[in-house]
Amino acid sequence: MWLYVTQIDEQYIVNPVVGGAPFTKGLHVLPGKHRVKVKYLNLDKFSGNNATFAKSEQELSLETEKGHTYVLRGSRSAEAFNFFFEDKGKNYNQDCLTPETYHKVFVQGQVVPGC
């Protein structure tokens, strides 16, 4: 499953042609109001040479505060995927945002000490 930010305030974070998301521990933005485009992609079924993907894109409004960390989250219901940002406040452990740890904590719901 891939869940990532594609644009912030109409500026691409990823190559719009390739569409791939860079692995990152986060993006830094100034405090204030932002428009954030997010994308979800998941390999739903794979059989022989056929693959079925689930895709969803959405633009969210986000008002950020200085020093806060916001984690992109989502939940899937049937064919729809709903996105939201979770405010983790100040002094959040940035090591929790590495791709491997993010997947464990926020996708699989595992408990990782310090996250």
Secondary structure as UniProt FT lines:
FT   STRAND          2..8
FT   TURN            9..10
FT   STRAND          11..12
FT   TURN            16..18
FT   STRAND          32..47
FT   TURN            48..49
FT   STRAND          50..64
FT   TURN            66..67
FT   STRAND          68..77
FT   TURN            78..79
FT   STRAND          80..90
FT   HELIX           94..97
FT   HELIX           99..102
FT   HELIX           103..107
FT   TURN            113..114
//
